[in-house]
Amino acid sequence: MPTAKKRPATLGALKRGGWKSVSVREELRKNLIEKLEKGETLFPGIVGYDDTVIPQLTNAILAGQDIILLGERGQAKSRLIRAMVNLLDEEIPIVAGSEVNDDPLAPISRYALDQIEQLGDETPIDWIERDRRYGEKLATPDISIADLIGDVDPIRVAEGRYLSDELAIHYGLIPRTNRGIFCINELPDLAERIQVGLFNLMEERDVQIKGYRVRLPLDMLVIASANPEDYTNRGRIITPLKDRYGAQIRTHYPRQMAQEIAIMESERSRFPETDSRGRVPQYMKEIVAEFTALARKHPEINQRSGVSVRVSIANYETVIANALRRAIRGGEEHTSVRVSDLPAMVASTMGKVELESVEEGREGRILEDITKRAISNVFERRFNIREFDRLIAQFEEGTGLEAGSDVPSEAYAKALTGFTGFNEALRKLDVGEDPSAVAAAMEFVLEGLHLNRRLNRDRVEGRYRYRA
């Protein structure tokens, strides 16, 4: 690729430099094959699709096919499409001033053809980066053909051009993405009459504007995303248009807890103070991920609309924030996320799930039940209940223990001296000496025993008291 200092600035210099034009599909294939041969990661930051979606997407690119990504919300469809931009060349030449990224060696617009006819090898050349070769439009019912394809510009007509003059056209988003990748998000929301307008674009490449025909052999990869629910609730992809897409690829939610946690970690908002002051034990990460996994199977949550990965990310951010708030109010230098921080997830979950029941107050109870199941499942994966016979015996002697989000970490560390039954559990959880980590582990054990019916729990003035 020519450097910024040496890249040709005129058509003649481009020819002398030996530039060869290739189609977008050839370009994508070439760069994809190069990455495959080098063993590079094809789509960095995309988690959980290595054995499912990415092989199908790779096949579609190698086959030169237009693509539909079909899946519920929060399955990284848009991110995956945008990541495909990295398979384009770093930059390509265009005729300077062209609205449709005209290839200097194969111009298609009247503007570029006239420029080359008048100036010949002195035609000025611009270079555009790969990011400028990506176009995206969220489908809404009010989108018009003018938005996507183009329309006659009344200003240009007023300046003296004829309606039949191609230079009177103001091009829409699709022609402006020529020699690039164009994506329509939520395709079923696009009105059927507008979908019809895409037929020729994807096959014959003819564009009709205001009753006269302009033949623009556009060079682009067309991608769409859709939610399966939209086929029945809000619209549909008409069959002839769907037939023009070469590949329909089904996305999915993370199928392993480790993948969900990896997404939570990579996507959460980060602030220096939070990262230096807060800690999230691994078992608490598992509980947040388990909560989402259970919500995706819950009969009272609408599964057609899905439970997005954003639920996990937002809940993860929320429990960290709640732990930080406790540390600030209590004057603690370090803090760990605890079980008593989990009720804060209600605020970050409610707007992201759709419940089948609209009974007043039912939403909170459903989320509380899911939280309890998540804690119980993670606890049972880590411990055998018989491991705590000694600890339960200490409670049966009449001792109780208070817990809660506002209980200082030092209070737990102090209480630990009277309960030797915690020691083995803390060792298995790799807690160490930090009081905040000790507090989090003790709450996890206490709540796990309560949910397994080995300890009672009473609510006392905003706190919980665990007893035999």
C-alpha positions in Angstrom: 0.0 0.0 0.0 1.4 3.4 -0.9 2.6 5.6 2.0 0.9 8.9 2.8 3.9 10.8 1.3 4.3 8.7 -1.9 0.7 7.7 -2.8 -0.3 9.0 -6.3 -2.2 12.3 -6.4 -3.2 12.1 -10.1 -4.7 9.4 -12.4 -1.5 9.3 -14.4 0.6 8.7 -11.3 -1.8 6.0 -10.2 -1.4 4.2 -13.5 2.4 4.5 -13.5 2.4 3.1 -9.9 0.8 -0.1 -11.1 -2.4 0.2 -9.1 -4.8 -2.7 -9.8 -8.5 -2.4 -8.9 -10.4 -5.3 -7.4 -14.0 -5.6 -6.3 -15.0 -5.4 -2.7 -15.7 -9.1 -2.5 -12.3 -9.9 -3.9 -10.7 -7.5 -1.5 -12.5 -9.0 1.5 -11.6 -12.5 0.3 -7.9 -11.6 -0.2 -7.5 -10.1 3.2 -9.5 -12.8 4.9 -7.4 -15.6 3.3 -4.2 -13.7 4.4 -5.4 -13.6 8.0 -6.4 -17.3 7.9 -3.0 -18.3 6.6 -1.3 -16.3 9.4 -3.5 -17.7 12.1 -4.7 -14.3 13.1 -7.9 -13.6 15.0 -10.5 -12.7 12.4 -12.9 -10.7 14.6 -11.2 -9.5 17.8 -13.5 -8.8 20.7 -16.2 -11.2 19.5 -16.7 -13.9 22.2 -18.4 -17.3 21.9 -18.7 -17.6 18.1 -15.5 -19.3 17.2 -17.1 -22.7 16.5 -20.5 -21.5 15.3 -21.1 -18.1 13.7 -17.6 -17.1 12.6 -17.0 -20.3 10.4 -20.3 -19.6 8.7 -19.5 -15.9 8.2 -16.0 -16.9 6.9 -17.6 -19.2 4.3 -20.0 -16.5 3.2 -17.1 -14.0 2.6 -15.1 -16.6 0.8 -18.1 -17.3 -1.4 -18.7 -13.6 -2.0 -22.2 -13.7 -0.7 -24.4 -11.0 0.8 -25.4 -11.8 4.3 -28.3 -11.7 6.8 -27.4 -12.1 10.5 -30.5 -13.4 12.3 -30.7 -13.3 16.1 -32.3 -11.8 19.2 -31.1 -8.5 20.6 -27.8 -8.2 22.3 -26.0 -11.0 20.3 -23.3 -8.7 18.9 -24.8 -8.7 15.4 -23.9 -5.0 14.7 -20.5 -5.4 16.3 -19.7 -8.4 14.1 -20.8 -6.5 11.0 -18.7 -3.4 11.9 -15.7 -5.7 12.6 -15.8 -6.8 9.0 -14.5 -3.3 8.0 -11.1 -4.5 9.2 -11.0 -7.0 6.3 -11.0 -4.0 3.8 -7.7 -2.5 2.6 -6.4 0.3 4.7 -7.1 2.9 2.0 -8.1 3.0 -1.7 -8.0 5.7 -4.4 -11.1 7.6 -5.6 -11.7 10.4 -8.1 -11.4 13.5 -6.0 -14.8 15.0 -5.3 -16.7 11.9 -6.2 -19.9 11.3 -4.2 -19.9 7.6 -4.9 -16.2 6.7 -4.4 -15.5 6.3 -8.1 -12.7 4.0 -8.9 -10.3 6.1 -11.0 -9.7 3.1 -13.3 -13.4 2.2 -13.7 -15.5 5.3 -13.0 -19.3 5.0 -12.9 -20.8 8.4 -12.1 -21.3 11.2 -14.7 -19.1 13.5 -12.6 -16.1 11.2 -12.6 -16.5 10.3 -16.3 -16.6 14.0 -17.2 -13.6 14.7 -15.0 -11.5 12.0 -16.6 -12.6 13.0 -20.1 -11.6 16.7 -19.5 -8.4 16.2 -17.4 -7.2 12.8 -18.5 -4.1 11.7 -16.6 -4.2 15.0 -14.6 -7.4 14.0 -12.9 -6.9 14.5 -9.1 -7.0 11.5 -6.9 -8.1 11.2 -3.2 -7.4 8.3 -0.9 -10.1 7.2 1.6 -9.6 5.0 4.7 -11.5 1.8 5.3 -13.7 3.4 8.0 -15.2 5.7 5.4 -16.2 2.7 3.3 -18.8 1.5 5.7 -22.4 2.6 5.7 -25.2 1.7 8.1 -28.8 2.5 8.4 -31.3 1.5 11.1 -34.5 0.5 9.3 -37.5 2.5 10.4 -41.0 2.7 8.8 -40.4 6.3 7.7 -37.3 5.6 5.5 -37.7 6.6 1.9 -36.1 5.5 -1.4 -34.5 9.0 -1.4 -32.7 8.2 1.8 -31.3 5.0 0.5 -30.9 5.5 -3.2 -31.2 9.2 -3.9 -33.4 12.0 -5.3 -33.3 15.0 -7.6 -31.6 17.9 -5.8 -33.9 21.0 -6.3 -30.9 23.3 -5.7 -29.0 21.8 -8.6 -32.1 22.0 -10.8 -32.5 25.7 -9.8 -28.9 26.3 -10.9 -29.9 25.3 -14.4 -29.6 21.5 -14.7 -32.2 19.4 -16.4 -34.2 16.8 -14.4 -32.8 14.2 -16.7 -29.3 15.3 -16.0 -27.5 12.7 -13.8 -25.6 15.6 -12.1 -28.9 16.8 -10.7 -29.1 13.8 -8.4 -28.3 13.9 -4.7 -27.2 10.3 -4.0 -28.5 8.4 -1.0 -26.6 6.3 1.6 -26.2 3.2 -0.6 -24.5 4.8 -3.6 -22.3 6.8 -1.2 -21.1 3.5 0.2 -20.0 2.3 -3.2 -16.8 0.1 -3.0 -17.6 -0.7 0.6 -19.9 -2.5 3.0 -23.5 -1.4 3.6 -25.6 -2.6 6.5 -29.3 -2.3 7.1 -30.1 -3.0 10.8 -33.5 -4.6 11.7 -34.4 -5.2 8.1 -38.0 -6.4 8.8 -38.8 -2.9 10.0 -38.2 -1.6 6.5 -41.4 -1.0 4.6 -42.1 -3.6 2.0 -42.2 -1.1 -0.8 -38.7 0.1 0.1 -37.5 -3.5 0.3 -38.8 -3.9 -3.3 -36.5 -1.0 -4.2 -33.5 -3.0 -3.2 -34.1 -5.8 -5.7 -32.2 -4.3 -8.6 -29.5 -2.9 -6.3 -28.6 -6.4 -5.2 -28.9 -8.0 -8.7 -28.9 -5.8 -11.8 -27.4 -2.8 -9.9 -30.0 -0.5 -11.7 -31.1 2.6 -9.8 -34.3 4.4 -10.7 -34.8 8.0 -9.5 -37.8 10.2 -10.3 -38.9 8.1 -13.2 -35.7 8.1 -15.2 -33.1 5.4 -15.1 -29.5 5.8 -14.1 -27.3 2.7 -14.4 -24.9 2.6 -11.5 -23.0 -0.7 -11.3 -22.3 -0.3 -7.6 -19.7 -2.5 -6.0 -20.5 -3.4 -2.4 -21.3 -6.1 0.1 -24.8 -5.8 1.5 -25.4 -7.1 5.0 -28.6 -7.0 7.1 -29.5 -7.8 10.7 -32.9 -9.0 11.9 -34.5 -10.2 15.1 -36.7 -13.4 14.5 -39.5 -11.8 16.6 -39.8 -9.0 14.0 -41.0 -11.4 11.4 -44.4 -11.6 13.1 -44.7 -8.6 15.4 -43.5 -5.7 13.3 -42.9 -6.8 9.7 -41.1 -9.3 7.6 -38.4 -9.7 5.0 -40.2 -10.2 1.7 -39.3 -13.5 0.1 -37.7 -12.1 -3.2 -35.4 -9.9 -1.2 -34.4 -12.7 1.2 -33.7 -14.9 -1.8 -31.1 -12.4 -3.0 -29.0 -12.8 0.2 -26.6 -15.6 -0.2 -26.2 -16.6 3.5 -28.5 -16.4 6.5 -26.5 -16.9 9.7 -28.1 -17.5 13.1 -26.4 -15.8 16.0 -26.9 -16.9 19.7 -26.2 -15.9 23.3 -23.0 -17.2 25.1 -23.3 -20.9 25.6 -20.7 -21.1 28.4 -20.5 -19.1 31.6 -16.8 -18.3 30.9 -17.9 -16.6 27.7 -20.5 -14.5 29.4 -18.0 -13.4 32.1 -15.4 -12.6 29.4 -18.0 -10.3 27.7 -18.9 -8.7 31.0 -15.3 -8.0 31.8 -14.4 -6.6 28.3 -17.6 -4.4 27.9 -18.2 -2.9 31.3 -17.5 0.8 31.9 -14.2 1.3 33.6 -13.1 4.1 35.9 -9.6 4.3 37.5 -11.0 4.7 41.0 -13.3 1.8 40.7 -10.6 -0.5 39.3 -8.1 0.4 42.0 -10.6 0.2 44.9 -13.0 -2.5 44.0 -12.7 -6.3 43.6 -15.1 -8.8 42.2 -14.6 -12.3 43.4 -14.9 -15.0 40.7 -18.0 -16.6 42.4 -19.8 -13.2 42.3 -19.0 -12.9 38.5 -20.5 -16.4 38.1 -23.6 -15.4 40.0 -24.2 -12.4 37.7 -23.7 -14.6 34.6 -25.9 -17.3 36.1 -28.6 -14.8 36.7 -28.7 -14.0 33.0 -28.6 -17.6 32.0 -31.5 -18.4 34.2 -33.5 -15.4 32.9 -33.1 -16.8 29.4 -35.0 -19.9 30.4 -37.5 -18.4 32.8 -41.1 -19.2 31.7 -42.4 -15.7 32.9 -39.8 -13.8 30.8 -40.6 -13.2 27.1 -38.0 -15.3 25.4 -39.0 -14.1 21.9 -37.5 -10.7 22.6 -34.5 -12.3 24.3 -32.4 -11.5 27.3 -29.5 -9.5 26.0 -25.8 -9.8 27.1 -26.3 -6.1 28.0 -28.2 -7.4 31.1 -25.1 -9.1 32.3 -22.9 -6.1 31.6 -25.3 -3.6 33.2 -25.8 -5.8 36.3 -22.0 -6.3 36.6 -21.5 -2.6 36.5 -24.3 -2.0 39.0 -23.0 -4.4 41.7 -19.5 -2.9 41.4 -21.1 0.5 41.8 -23.0 -0.6 44.9 -19.9 -2.0 46.5 -18.0 1.2 45.7 -20.8 3.3 47.3 -20.5 1.2 50.4 -16.8 1.7 50.6 -17.1 5.5 50.1 -19.7 5.8 52.8 -17.8 3.5 55.2 -14.4 5.0 54.5 -13.0 1.7 53.4 -9.9 1.7 51.2 -10.9 -1.5 49.4 -14.2 -3.2 48.7 -15.4 -6.5 47.3 -18.8 -7.2 45.7 -21.0 -9.2 48.0 -24.2 -11.1 47.9 -25.9 -8.2 49.6 -25.1 -6.0 46.6 -27.2 -8.2 44.2 -30.6 -6.6 45.0 -29.2 -3.5 43.3 -29.5 -5.4 40.0 -33.2 -4.9 39.8 -32.7 -1.3 38.5 -30.4 -2.5 35.7 -32.5 -5.5 34.8 -36.1 -4.1 34.7 -35.8 -2.2 31.5 -34.1 -5.0 29.6 -36.4 -7.9 30.0 -40.1 -8.2 29.0 -42.3 -10.2 31.4 -45.2 -12.3 30.3 -47.1 -11.3 33.4 -48.1 -7.7 34.1 -49.3 -8.3 37.7 -48.4 -5.4 40.0 -45.3 -6.1 42.0 -44.7 -9.5 40.2 -41.6 -8.3 38.4 -39.6 -7.8 41.6 -40.5 -11.2 42.9 -39.5 -12.9 39.7 -36.1 -11.2 39.7 -35.6 -12.0 43.4 -36.4 -15.7 42.7 -33.9 -15.8 39.8 -31.2 -14.2 42.0 -31.7 -16.8 44.7 -31.5 -19.6 42.2 -28.3 -18.1 40.7 -26.7 -18.0 44.1 -27.8 -21.5 45.0 -26.5 -22.9 41.7 -23.1 -21.3 42.0 -22.9 -22.4 45.7 -23.7 -26.0 44.9 -21.1 -26.1 42.1 -18.4 -25.0 44.6 -19.4 -26.8 47.8 -21.0 -29.9 49.2 -23.4 -29.0 51.9 -21.9 -31.6 54.3 -18.7 -29.5 54.3 -20.5 -27.1 56.7 -21.7 -29.4 59.4 -19.2 -27.9 61.8 -20.3 -24.4 61.0 -24.0 -25.2 61.3 -23.3 -26.8 64.7 -21.8 -23.5 65.9 -25.0 -21.8 64.9 -27.1 -24.4 66.7 -25.3 -23.5 69.9 -27.2 -20.3 69.7 -24.8 -18.0 67.9 -26.1 -15.6 65.2 -24.4 -13.4 62.6 -25.5 -10.2 61.0 -24.9 -9.4 57.3 -25.9 -6.7 55.0 -24.7 -4.3 52.4 -24.0 -1.6 55.0 -22.1 -3.9 57.4 -18.4 -2.9 57.4 -15.9 -5.4 56.2 -14.1 -5.3 59.6 -17.2 -6.5 61.3 -17.1 -9.7 59.3 -13.4 -10.2 59.9 -14.0 -9.7 63.7 -17.0 -12.2 63.7 -14.9 -14.7 61.8 -12.8 -15.3 65.0 -15.8 -16.9 66.6 -16.7 -19.2 63.7 -13.9 -21.7 62.8 -16.4 -23.5 60.5 -15.8 -20.8 57.8 -12.0 -21.5 57.5 -12.1 -24.3 54.9 -14.6 -22.5 52.7 -12.5 -19.4 52.8 -9.5 -21.4 51.8 -11.4 -23.0 48.8 -12.5 -19.5 47.7 -8.9 -18.3 47.9 -9.9 -15.4 50.0 -6.7 -14.3 51.7 -6.4 -11.7 54.5 -8.3 -8.8 52.9 -11.3 -7.9 55.2 -13.5 -7.0 52.2 -12.8 -10.4 50.5 -13.5 -12.2 53.8 -16.8 -10.3 54.1 -17.9 -11.2 50.6 -17.0 -14.9 51.1 -18.8 -15.1 54.4 -22.0 -13.6 52.9 -21.8 -16.1 50.0 -21.5 -19.1 52.4 -24.3 -17.8 54.7 -26.7 -17.2 51.8 -25.8 -20.6 50.3 -26.6 -22.3 53.5 -29.9 -20.4 53.9 -31.0 -21.3 50.4 -30.2 -24.9 51.1 -32.4 -24.7 54.2 -29.6 -25.2 56.7 -29.8 -21.7 58.2 -32.7 -19.3 58.9 -32.5 -15.7 57.9 -34.4 -12.8 59.6 -34.6 -9.3 58.2 -33.8 -6.8 61.0 -33.7 -3.1 60.3 -32.3 -3.4 56.8 -29.9 -6.1 57.7 -30.1 -9.9 57.7 -29.5 -12.1 60.8 -28.6 -15.7 60.1 -29.4 -18.3 62.8 -29.9 -22.0 63.2 
